[in-house]
Amino acid sequence: GYNPYDMRIKCQKPPLCYDFGGVETFLNSKATQQQLGVSKKWSSCNRIVNMAFQKDWMRNYHTKLPDMLAGDIKVLIYAGDVDYICNWLGNKKWTMALEWPHKADFNAAADQPYIVGGKQVGRIRASSGFHFMQVYQAGHMVPMDQPEAALAMLNDFMDGKLEKQAVQAG
């Protein structure tokens, strides 16, 4: 069948459908592990790690966002536009439905082009520290599918530029 994390392609490497071979080689190299100060083998599907997250599985954490935003903690929600399992339409819908003091401002904000290297790589909506980005031509693993766009998005978010870019584009 098709990859639930990227609707453009078939699932060629179950169970996650992504080839993490390059990541595994890099993270398990002696030089990388020495730089990170670790000595354990990395794998993409570690059952012990997965089991530790089971108490965290399918919980609603969106209720924590209004308090975070009120505490001046900026929030970025993003989704690739070809991710089926965590699709951008559903993510955008819940961000717009979120009850918080600036809901009306966020909903009134326009989706603006997000440009990286002179190319539109997505759309951003931002208001009062809350950001939603749809990343074009990206599945669940946005950094693997669009590494330049993902790095720019993260850097712009941490530098406080995403909201400014959204406002200036309007």
C-alpha positions in Angstrom: 0.0 0.0 0.0 0.8 3.6 0.1 2.9 5.3 2.7 0.6 6.8 5.3 3.3 9.4 6.1 3.7 10.5 2.4 0.8 10.0 0.1 3.0 10.4 -3.0 4.9 7.1 -2.6 4.4 3.4 -1.8 5.6 2.1 1.6 8.8 0.5 0.5 10.5 0.0 3.9 8.0 -1.2 6.6 7.1 -0.4 9.3 7.9 3.3 9.0 8.1 3.4 5.2 11.1 5.7 5.4 14.7 4.7 4.8 16.7 5.8 7.8 19.9 4.0 6.6 21.8 7.3 6.2 20.6 8.6 9.6 21.5 5.3 11.3 25.0 5.2 9.7 25.6 8.8 10.8 24.3 8.5 14.4 26.1 5.2 14.9 29.5 6.4 13.7 32.2 6.7 16.4 32.9 10.3 15.5 29.2 11.4 15.8 28.7 9.4 19.1 31.9 10.9 20.5 30.7 14.4 19.7 27.3 13.7 21.2 28.8 12.0 24.3 26.9 8.8 23.8 27.8 5.2 23.2 24.5 3.4 22.5 23.4 2.0 19.2 20.7 4.2 17.5 17.9 2.5 15.6 14.7 4.0 14.1 12.4 1.6 15.9 13.5 0.9 19.4 10.9 -1.2 21.2 12.1 -0.1 24.7 11.9 3.6 23.8 8.5 3.0 22.2 7.2 1.3 25.3 8.4 4.2 27.5 6.1 6.5 25.4 3.0 4.3 25.8 1.8 6.4 28.7 2.1 9.4 26.4 0.2 7.8 23.5 -2.9 9.5 22.1 -3.3 12.2 24.7 -4.7 15.6 24.1 -2.0 18.2 24.9 -3.6 21.0 23.0 -5.3 22.1 26.3 -1.8 23.1 27.5 -1.2 25.6 24.7 -3.3 28.5 25.9 -1.4 28.7 29.2 1.9 28.4 27.3 0.9 31.2 25.0 -0.3 33.3 27.9 3.2 32.7 29.5 4.8 34.2 26.3 6.0 30.8 25.1 5.8 30.8 21.3 4.2 27.8 19.6 4.8 26.4 16.1 2.6 23.7 14.6 3.7 22.5 11.2 2.6 19.7 8.8 3.7 18.5 5.4 1.1 18.8 2.7 1.4 15.1 1.6 1.3 13.6 5.1 -1.8 11.5 5.4 -1.7 10.3 9.0 -1.1 13.8 10.5 -2.4 15.9 7.6 -2.2 19.6 7.3 -5.9 20.2 7.0 -6.7 18.5 10.3 -3.8 20.3 12.0 -4.8 23.7 10.7 -8.4 23.0 11.7 -7.6 22.3 15.3 -5.2 25.3 15.5 -8.1 27.5 14.3 -10.6 25.9 16.7 -8.2 26.2 19.8 -9.9 28.3 22.5 -7.4 30.9 23.7 -7.6 34.7 24.2 -6.2 35.5 20.7 -8.3 33.0 18.8 -10.1 35.7 16.8 -6.8 37.4 15.8 -5.2 34.1 14.8 -8.3 33.1 12.7 -8.4 36.6 11.1 -4.7 36.4 10.1 -4.2 35.4 6.5 -2.1 32.5 5.3 1.0 34.0 3.8 3.7 32.6 1.5 6.7 31.2 3.2 9.7 31.9 1.0 13.1 30.2 1.3 15.9 30.9 -1.2 13.4 32.8 -3.4 11.0 29.9 -3.7 7.7 29.5 -1.9 8.0 26.3 0.2 4.9 26.7 2.3 2.3 28.9 3.9 2.4 30.5 7.4 -0.3 31.8 9.6 0.8 33.6 12.8 -0.6 35.8 15.5 0.2 36.5 19.1 3.0 33.9 19.3 1.0 31.1 17.7 2.2 29.8 14.3 0.8 27.2 11.9 2.8 26.3 8.8 1.9 24.0 5.8 5.1 22.8 4.2 4.8 22.0 0.5 6.0 18.7 -1.0 6.7 17.2 2.4 5.3 14.2 4.3 5.4 13.4 8.0 9.2 13.7 8.0 9.4 17.4 6.8 13.1 17.6 7.5 13.8 14.6 5.4 11.6 15.7 2.5 12.4 19.5 2.6 15.6 19.9 4.6 16.3 23.5 3.6 12.7 24.6 4.3 12.7 22.8 7.6 15.9 24.3 8.8 14.8 27.8 7.7 11.5 27.3 9.5 13.1 26.2 12.7 15.7 29.0 12.6 13.1 31.6 11.8 10.9 30.4 14.6 13.7 30.4 17.1 14.8 33.9 15.9 11.2 35.3 16.2 11.0 35.9 12.4 8.1 33.7 11.4 5.4 36.0 12.8 7.2 39.1 11.3 7.4 37.4 7.9 3.7 36.5 8.0 2.8 40.1 8.8 5.2 41.7 6.3 3.9 39.4 3.5 0.4 40.6 4.1 
